[in-house]
């Protein structure tokens, strides 16, 4: 299962539309989206506006690939669980976020093999196809993760400060 999460504060219609379009071309792969208060209503994937913390954790645990905005909570969860993650930054000029801070975050996380970065919605489909092929036979779990414990500590300290 692929889990799309756009966070709980703002919708991210560009990402939701792109994943729904990919889902229409791949009906044999289950996709579930937590889409926020989106103006776009998915036609090909299951979705919910919000998830409570237990539902969210259940989705994160059950999925094989996570798709998200460049949110630190999701990035930490994916790295912690050893889950492949596809991220796309929100853009301030589109009214998706107040400033372009997610582009700074990308510079910080692009070194990790489990994280793929789509610069815009035109790249979602190809990157997701490549991830499906790359990870379909790979055991997912923290034991396969190549993450510096110092990085996780720095990210956690940054979030908690």
Secondary structure, DSSP 4 states (H G I P E B T S, - for coil): -EEEE--SSS--HHHHHHHHHHHHH-TTS-EEEE--S-SS--SSSEEES---HHHHHHHHHH-SEEEE-S-HHHHHHHHHHT-EEEEE---GGGTSSSS-HHHHHHHHHTT-TTEEEESSGGGHHHHHHHHHHHHTTSPPSGGG----HHHHHHHHHHHH-
